[in-house]
């Protein structure tokens, strides 16, 4: 997948646990864990906004686009 989630790095930088972030954002630990590990296919803007608010960061600090090499035909 060309979108890489860097939530774990941002959480480590801010010294905040998964449980604490989940409580402050208002989502279940299981759902936040899936976001953290990249096992999601979508994220609501409201959830992303809440995460960025709690971590005092920008969406680009959490999301990274990595271009996949083009395959020759």
C-alpha positions in Angstrom: 0.0 0.0 0.0 1.5 3.4 -0.9 0.1 5.1 2.2 2.2 4.5 5.3 0.9 5.3 8.7 3.4 6.8 11.2 1.1 7.0 14.2 3.4 4.8 16.3 6.3 7.2 15.7 4.2 10.3 16.6 2.9 8.6 19.8 6.5 7.7 20.8 7.6 11.3 20.2 4.7 12.6 22.3 5.2 9.9 25.0 1.5 8.9 24.9 0.2 5.3 25.2 -2.4 3.7 23.0 -4.9 3.6 25.8 -4.4 7.2 26.7 -4.7 8.4 23.1 -7.8 6.2 22.5 -9.4 7.7 25.6 -8.6 11.3 24.5 -9.7 10.7 20.9 -12.8 8.9 21.9 -12.4 5.7 19.9 -11.9 2.0 21.0 -8.4 0.8 21.7 -8.9 -1.9 19.1 -9.7 0.6 16.3 -6.8 2.8 17.3 -4.5 -0.2 17.3 -5.6 -1.0 13.7 -4.8 2.5 12.7 -1.4 2.4 14.4 -0.5 -0.9 12.7 -1.8 0.1 9.3 -4.4 -2.6 9.2 -7.1 -0.2 7.9 -8.3 0.7 4.4 -9.9 4.1 5.5 -10.0 6.6 8.3 -12.6 9.2 9.0 -11.5 12.8 8.8 -13.1 13.4 12.2 -10.9 10.7 13.7 -7.8 12.0 11.9 -8.7 15.5 13.1 -9.1 14.3 16.7 -5.8 12.4 16.6 -4.0 15.5 15.3 -5.6 17.7 17.9 -4.5 15.4 20.8 -1.0 14.9 19.4 -0.6 18.5 18.3 0.5 17.5 14.8 -0.5 17.8 11.1 -2.0 14.9 9.1 1.3 14.8 7.1 3.1 13.9 10.3 1.0 10.7 10.6 0.4 9.8 6.9 3.1 9.3 4.3 2.7 8.6 0.6 5.3 6.2 -0.9 5.2 5.8 -4.6 5.3 2.3 -5.8 7.6 1.5 -8.7 5.8 1.4 -12.0 5.6 -2.0 -13.7 6.7 -2.2 -17.3 4.2 -3.5 -19.8 
